[in-house]
Amino acid sequence: VVLATRQYCDDKVAAEINKLDGKQSVRVATTAAIALSGLLTVDGMALAAGDRVLVKDQATTKDNGIYVVAAGNWTRAADADASIEVTPGLFVSVEQGATNADSIWQLVTDAPIDLGTTGLVFEMVDGATGVTAGTYRSVTVNKRGQVTGGTNPTTLAGYGITDGASKAEIQQGSYNTAPAGGTANAITAAYAPAITALTNGMTLYVRTGSANSAAAPTFTPNNGTIAAKTIVKGAGAALVAGDIAGGGHWIELQYDATLDKWVLLNPANGVNAVVTHGQLLRITRYTTAGSGTWTKQADTNSIFVRAVAGGGGGGGGITGSNQAGCGGYSGCYGEKLITAPAATYAYTVGAAGSGGAVGAAGSAGGQTSFGAMTLTGGPGGQTGLGSLVALPTGSGWDFTCAAAGAAGHADSTSNVHAAPGAGGASPFAGGGSGSGSTTIPGSYGSGGGGGPRTSGIGYAGSAGGAGYIEVWEFA
């Protein structure tokens, strides 16, 4: 049986407690390097023998640590005077002081620590940072997220902003005025700093050198970097010659992102009147066989579409007979009012039907369409006297109609000449015809004329007319 003395037990307990990271509080903490001897005044507090002090600002950091004040040389505190008691994460509270009162400090030096040899670094983890309570527009924050400084700047420079425009520069328009380069109808300008992107509503001023002559001049504020855009005026209207006044006049241009164009705010000939409801804005016509896409204007609220399919070709006359060819039928015609049009419609203009060769029928015209609405091409005329066939039809239109080609004639007396049938007329053009050895083709959806038969010789029928589309746009 081993019997321990009371003193041994007390010392053993104290030694184990001293190894803990949480240390007994100190009265003050230093704010600068000090002499480690004598009864000093630290952080505004006059010290007495026996006071505990956190020394953290020595020039030689190995001398930092927790000390006990004495009239002579100070000694390290009993709970922090051995390497085993001074370990990473050690923390201690400070009781008093003008700067460090009621703060908590932590040893941030990593292991291994050899007390008296290893430099000791302490950081405040809680407590006042010296910043007065209040509202600040600019603050300084340390690595622990603590506010260590705060100011209320009243200038851009105070916020560290170096690229802001001064009041004088704004008043002088230094950044949005420039002389014109390029040509009268392809204007360029160079601004400082350089403009690298366009924003909706951006307004620039240009001192021009000559008046425009084109209806769609262009402008770029940074040639080679920003693509040139068309210049328009009120409601996207085209310019007229002289809207951009020359001879050193200033023009005001505003970028409209919806139009993707520059709007001239001060045209010399005046801004177009405001578009009123129901006003006719534009008529678009498609007269060539083929397909494409129609796109409405920004202010369009309704459209009226008129169209016709391709006309059928006329039938050929018959050689050795007394019969001429029949005329081709017109393509189907249609009308449609659309009060809430889509932004775009695909369209197809029907091709013309070919005229029939001698003794052969003409071919049918091609279908015309606008969006989902369709119109059937006119049937080709038959050879000889022929007979009537069904008229072409349409789908999706408010109104449709078509015209048949006339039948060919026969010469029952002299066997010299037989008149061909005329092509069916469309609302846009009369039908084709023929006389003697000559035939006249149809146009804009009408049927081609039948082929004549003269002096016993038959002739080919004429071609029908290609289809046609007309789109009226209203505000």
C-alpha positions, 0 to 999 in steps of 0.5 A: 500500500502506497500512501500519498501525502496531501501535498503530493495530491495537491501538486499533482492536481495543480499540475494537471490543471495547468496542462489545460488550454483554458487558463486563469484570467489575467488582469491586463494584456500588453499593447506594446513591447515592455520591460519584463520587470518592475511595477509598470503601467500597462494598457492604462492600468497601474500594476501591483505585485502578483498581478497576472499579465498577458505579454503578447507584443514583445519584439522577440516573440519567444518572450511572450506568454503569461507573467506574474508582476514583481518589483524585480524581474517578472516570472512566468505564471505557474500555469504557463511556465512549462512547455507542456502547459503552453500548447496550441489553442491556449486561451485566456480572458483579460479583465481590465485595460483601456484597450483590451478589457473584457477580451479573450486571446488565443495562442495560434502558434502550432506545435511543437512548442518549446517554451522560451525558444518557440515564438508565441503569437496570440490573437484576439478571438472575442472582445472590443476591436476599438471600433465605436458602435455605430453605422459605417459605409466602409469597414475593415474586417480581419481574418476572423470576420471581426470589424477592426475599422470603420469610416463614412466616405463622402467621395468616390475616392474614399470608397476606392473607386477610381473609374467613376466620372466626376461632376465636372466630367458629367457636366461636360459630357466627356464620355458620350460626345464624339466627332463623327468618322466614317461617311455620311451614310455609315457613321462611326465615332470613338468615345473615351473610355471605349464603348464595348457593349450596347445597353437599351436606352444608351444615348450618345451625341455625334458631331456630324460632318455631312448630311445623310443621303440614304434612308437607312444610314448606319452608326457604330460607337466602336468600329470593329468591335460593335457592329454597325446598326441602322439609324431610324426615327419615330416608331422605327420609320426610315430617315429621309435625306438630310434628317442627319444635318451636316456641317458640324451639327450635333445629332442625338442617337439612342439605342433601342434594344427591341428594334436593335437600331439607333433612334435619331431623336433630333431629325432635321426634318422632324420626327414622324407622327405617332402611329394611330390605331388602324393606320396602314403601315406597310404592304408586302408583295410576293410575286415570284414562285418560291418559299420564305418567311414573312415577319410583321412590324413591331407596331402591327396589330392586324393584317389582311392577306390576299393571295392566289395559287399558280394558274394552270397551263393552256392545252395544246391545239391538235394538228390534223384536226379542227380543234384548238386547245382549252384555256387553263384554270386560274389558281384559287384566290383567297382573302383573310383578315387576321386580327392578332397575327403571329410574329412570323408566317411561312409562305409559299407562292405557287409555280405557274402551270406549263402550257401543253405541247401540241395535242397535250393537256397543260399542267396544273399550277402550284399551291400557294400557302400562308401559314396554315392557309392553303390555295390549290393551283388551277387545273391545266387546260385540256387539248381540243374541245375538252370538258369542264373540270372542278374548280380549285379550292382553298382552306382556312380563308374568309373568302375564296373563288376561282375561274375556269378556262374557256373551251377550245373551238373547232373549225367546221367549214374551212378547216383553216383556223380554230380559236383556242380557249382563253385562260381563266382570269384571277382577281389580279390579272386577265387570263392568257389567250391565243390567236393564229400561231401566237399564245399569251401566257397568264400572270398572277395566278391566271390560266394560260391560253389554249394552243391555236390550230391554224391551217391544219397545224396545232400549236402548244398552249401558253403557261399559266401565271405564277401565284401571288401574295399580298400582305397589308399591315395595320397598326 
